[in-house]
Amino acid sequence: MQKRAFGIKTTLRVQEHLSKMIKRDQQAAGGGKASADAKDMQVTGPEPVRDSILQTMPSELRVPRFPEPMRENTMEHTWKTADLEALEIGTTKHRVPDLISDKLALWAVKAARRPTDIFFRNKYLHRSVMLEVVAAVPGMVGGLIRHIKSLQGMRYDGGWIGHLLHEAENERMHLMTWMEVGTPVLWERALIATVQTGFFAMFSLLYMVSPRTAHRVVGYLEEEAVTSYTHFIAEIDAGRIENVKAPDIAIAYWNLDPKATLRD
């Protein structure tokens, strides 16, 4: 995974490459003309414009980085195990449905969980991969549809677009983390891809018809995620899943202690 765009080694290599490009451009534009004096003296007319990718590259793209966490306060200090244990994540919280659309959203999520429980059972790592592949869809769908509606209406969206896209990126980082811990086999990948494709189509249609119901679906989906990860932690505590070292990408993204483990 370190060879991918979000890999730490790749990031450092790209940073080093960009640093060399910047230094080269500075030399070309400034005092780095000494070695070319002989040729320059033979050339008449204005100095040719030096083409560089850095001249047209937005400044924020010149320094590769991990996606920023959803909350800036997570980066105020390095998160140790004790800090994580003290967080209140609301394992018992539940949004009681009051409208028919809310009840339909809850029913749909509960119905989708049943085959997942039957298929994956106690394979919580692969269950997490399935969960994050699906969880990364709503933010992108919502951001895309609101983006199009904003263009069609020629008005601002009130900040929803950026927030939803950021959420989609955040969920995708969860998936990148799990892919460092374990890799699904081919037939599991095929199943996951099929489920994601179907969910993308249905959720897109739902969001165009009723954004409120679509958001409620996501809320209940996250409730199920809390339940699944709580069971995942219980399996680690029981010794049935090895508490390996946390991947480097997770340590960097969530600003965890360098000795953080899978449970963290």
N, C-alpha and C positions, 0 to 999 in steps of 0.2 A: 504493500500500500504506500510505502514511502516513495515509490517511483511515480505516484500519481500526483495530480495538481495540488492536493492538500497534504502531500507527504512532506515531512520536515526536511528530509535531505534534498528533495527537489526544490523546496522553497529556498533553502540556503544556496543551492547552486544557481537558481535564477537570480537571486539577489546579487550574488557574486558576478554573474554575467552582466546584469544591468549596471553594476558599479563600474565595470570595465568599459561599458558603452558610454557612460556618463563621463568618465575620465578621458576617454578617447575624443569625445565631442568637445570637451573643454580645451583639450590640447589643440584640436583642429581650429577652434574658434579664437583661441588666445595666443599664448606665446609658443605654441608648439610648431612654429613655422621654420625653425632653424634648419631642420634636416631637409626642407624642400626649397631653401633659398635659391639654389642653383637653377631649379626648374622654374621657380616663380619669376626670376629675373628675365627669363626668355619669353614669358607670357605677357602680352599686352592686353589692355582693356581691364574691365572690372574683374575682381576675383570671383570665380564661379561659386554659386550657392551650394553649400555642402548639405546633401540630403541625409536626414537622420530620422529614424523611427521615433526617437525621443522628442523631436520637435513637434510631432503631432499626437503623441501619446498623452492622455490625461494624466495629471500628476498623481492621482490616487492609484493609478495602475502601475506606477514605476516601482513601487515597493510591494512585492507579494506579501500577503498576510492570510491568516486564518480568518474565517468569517467572525464578526464580532458577536459575542453572546447577546441574548435578548435583553438582559439587564446589565447595565454598566457597573452596578455595585457588586457584581460577582467578581470583578477584577480588582477590588480594593485590597484584597489580601489573598494569600495562598490558602486554598481550602483543604483542611486536614480532616481526618476521619471524624474527630469529635465535633467539628463544625457541621459536617454533613448529618451526623446523627441528631444534632440539635434542631435541624430544620423541620418545620411543621408543614408536611405535604398534604395533609387532609385525606388520609386513607379512608376515613369513614364519611366524608362529605358526599352528598348526592343531591342533584337538582331534581326536585319532585316535579314531574310534568303537570302543567295546569291546562294547556291547550291540547286540542286533538293533534295538531302538528307535532307538539312535543312528545306526545304518547307514541305517535308513529315513528318518530326519530329514535326513541328508546327501544321500541319493538324491533326496528331494523337492525340496530347495533347488537342487541341481545341475540337476535336470530343469526346474525353473521358470526357471532362468537362460538356458537354450538359446533359447527363443522370444524372450526379451528381447534377447539378443545379435543375433538375426536381424532383429528389428524396428527397434531403435534404432541398432545398429551404433556409429558414432562420434559420435552425438548425445548426448554425455555430460550435457549440461544437462537434457535431457528425460528421460534415463535416471535422473538423480538425483531428479527430481520423482517419477517412478514409484516409485523405491526408498523415498523418505521417506513417500509416501502409504501404502505397505504397512507400513513400519517403525513407523509411529505407531499401528498397530492392536494389536499384542500387549500392550503395556503397559496399554492401556485395557481390553482383554478380560480379561487376568489380574486387574487390579484389580477389575473388576466381578464376576467369578465368585468371587473370594476374599471380596469384600464380602458377597455373598449367602450364601456358606458360613459366614462369620463370624456373620451374623444367624441363620441356621438352627441353627448349633451353639451360639449364645449364648456365644461365647468370642473372645478376642483373636486376631489373625492374626499377631502377632509382627513387625509393622512392614512386611509385604510390600505391603499395599494402597497406602500412601502412596508407597512407593518405585516401584511399578509405574506409578502415575498420574503421578508426577514424570517418569518415563522417557518416557511417552506425550507429555507436554507438551514435553519436550526434543526429541523427534523431530519434533513438529509445528512447532517453531521452526525446524528445518532446512528444512522445506517452505516456511515463510513467507519464509525467506531466499532460496531458489531462485526463488520467485515474483517477487521483486524484480529478479532478474537476467534472467529470460526467462519468457515465458508460452506454454504449449502451445496449439496450435490446437484447434479444436472437436473434430475427430475423435480427436485424441490425448487430450483430456480425457475423451471418452466411453470410450475404451479403458482409461484409468487408473481411471475410476470402476467399470467392469465388473470389472477385475482386483481392485480393492480389495474390492468387494462379495463376490466369490467367496472371497477370502482370509479375509475377516472370518467368513464362515459356516463355512468348513472349520477355521480356527484355533480358533474358539469351541468347536466340537464336539471337536476334539483336546484342548483344555485341560480340558474337562469329563471326558474319558476318561482322559487321562494328562498331567498338568501337567509332569512331568519331560521327556517327549518334546517337549512344546510349547516349553519353555525351550531345549531342545537345538536345535530348529528355528531359534529366534531367534539362538542362538549362531552357527550356520552361516550364517544370513542376514547377520549382521554381518561374518563373514569375507568374504563376497562383496562387501559394501559397501566394505571396506577395499581389495579388489582393484579395484573400479570407480573409486573415488576416486584410487587410485594411477595408473590409466590416465588419469584426468581431468587430474591434475597433469602427466603426461607430455605430454598434448596442449597444455596451456598453455605448457610449457617449449619445445615444438617450434614455437610460434607459430601453431598451427592454431586455437586459441581465444584470443580477446583477453583479456588480464589486466586487466579493468576494475576500477574502484574498488569496494571491498566496500560492500554496502548499509548504511545507517545502523543498521538493525535488528540486523544481525550485529555491528557494531562495539559497540553498546550491550550486546547479550546476552552476547557472549564477552569483553567488555572488551578489544577489540583496539586497536591503535594507530590514531589517527584517519586515518592515511594507508594503512591496510590495503587490500590488493587482493583480487581473487577467489581468487587462489592461496592467500593466507593463510587 
